[in-house]
Amino acid sequence: MQNFPLSDLSMSLTLQRQSRDIRAAMDEAGFEMTTGLRSDLIAATEGAVDKVFAIDRSLTLLEQQDTGLLFAGNRAGVVQVGLENIQTSAGEIGLQLSAAVSRGDLLSADQYAKSAMQVLDAAVGVLNSTFGGRYIFSGAAEGERPMASATTLVSDIGALIDAAPDAATAITDVEQYFNAAGGTFETTIYQGATEDAPGVLTPDGDKIDYMVRADAQPIRDILRGLAMAASFDGTTLASSTDDKTDVYLSAGATMQDAKEEIVNLRALLGVTEQNIAETQSFVASQTAALQFARNDIVGVDQYDAATRFAALENQLNAAYTVTARISNLSLTNFLR
């Protein structure tokens, strides 16, 4: 049987096709070498790609939950620091004010009462602080500033004390201002929601409530003590030693009691922070387990992929060399 050699054109086309196939195989090996994943998902799962898609959906949900938990943990941390600042500064003023009155040093008490204005202004600033573009003490109304200014508060309390006939009445009126249902504090001073801000969801569908509102009772109490002390000096009752003593003692005791209430509030918040942290750890372990399961299905040994890539690269270089030599063939070169 007579053999007919391949023409130069036919051989060239064959080499081009081989080079194209090698390049495609190199692309697959390169992908697997850099990602550690099989390039052909259908082949890796023998057609059962729904298993991988289910894992991917679970991983996406866990990633979203982890993001929410991280935000909640950071936000709760900001609240914790804010409450600590209010607790420390107001508690110190309350202690100093009470001590000065107890030893009969009303001049020093007056100075501490004046300092209460600065502490009150700082406390209101904390309560009006934001995190991630949201007011953190506004409850569900995260877009609304929760507190009116410290100046407004002191003006209102000063007017109440000024209108009272004696210290006992003034103290009662101020208490009603802050604590009466539908009273001035709830309708004018606190401007947030009466519902809590949304909690953060856990993988098992539970919700962790972690936010504190500016109308919480411990916060009301500490603001009440600060406002009484800060506003009293300009009232008519300030001329009476007995009334001044009674109001200052009440303001100081209110602040000290409220300090302890805020300590308890922060302790509850700390438990919630721990719950968030533990849930984050659980999400991290679930994510690692799912990633391992996914890798077990579609993963590839990156060393083997690199070895395959190098071998294919050598094949491609050889094909290029043969193609170049064929393109340089001519009768003149042959006769030489």
Number of C-alpha atoms within 10 A of each C-alpha: 3 4 5 6 8 9 9 13 11 11 15 17 13 13 17 15 12 15 20 13 13 19 17 13 16 22 15 18 25 19 18 23 23 12 14 18 23 23 19 12 16 13 12 16 15 9 10 12 15 11 13 18 12 12 16 15 11 15 20 13 15 20 15 13 19 24 13 18 23 16 15 22 21 15 19 22 15 17 25 19 13 16 21 16 16 23 24 14 18 26 24 19 24 30 17 17 29 23 16 21 20 14 9 12 13 17 11 15 25 21 14 22 27 17 16 26 20 15 23 27 19 17 24 21 16 21 26 20 19 19 14 9 9 16 22 29 28 30 23 19 20 20 14 17 19 25 23 17 14 23 15 13 24 23 13 19 26 23 15 21 27 19 15 17 12 18 22 14 14 23 22 13 18 20 17 14 19 22 18 13 11 11 13 16 21 18 11 13 19 20 19 24 19 16 11 18 20 15 16 20 19 19 15 6 8 10 12 18 16 23 22 22 23 24 25 13 16 22 23 17 24 28 28 26 31 30 27 29 33 30 25 25 17 13 16 16 21 19 11 12 11 13 19 22 21 17 24 29 23 21 28 30 19 21 31 23 16 25 26 14 18 23 16 13 18 19 13 12 20 16 12 18 22 12 15 25 16 12 19 22 13 15 21 15 12 16 20 13 13 18 15 12 15 19 15 11 17 19 18 18 13 19 13 13 22 18 13 17 23 15 13 20 16 12 16 20 13 13 17 15 11 14 19 12 10 14 11 8 11 9 7 7 8 7 6 5
